[in-house]
Amino acid sequence: MKSVIEALWYGNISPYDTIMEDNRYYKKLLKLMGQNRDKLLENLTPEMQTVLEAYDDNINEINSIAELEAFRYGLRFGIRLMMETDGALDTPDT
């Protein structure tokens, strides 16, 4: 069996998908967003449709960066917590 780190690296594990797959509220909002976007798109000129697509790309990029940074922070925090619990990370006041 591969290590968890290898599985993450090769994309075999997606923490985000695992977290969201059982979240009914998230799925409901995602569906609603799609319906609203479709309604909006029907009434836009081709030029404004291009602007909306660029906006969507920007939002997706921002969300990806935020998710990556949250993952990095969570991983670092978890490692520090494990090290401190194990005594590997001694603090000056102990």
Summary of the structure (lengths in Angstrom):
residues: 94
radius of gyration: 20.3
end to end distance: 39.0
largest distance: 65.8
contacts: 169
relative contact order: 0.05
helix: 77%
strand: 0%
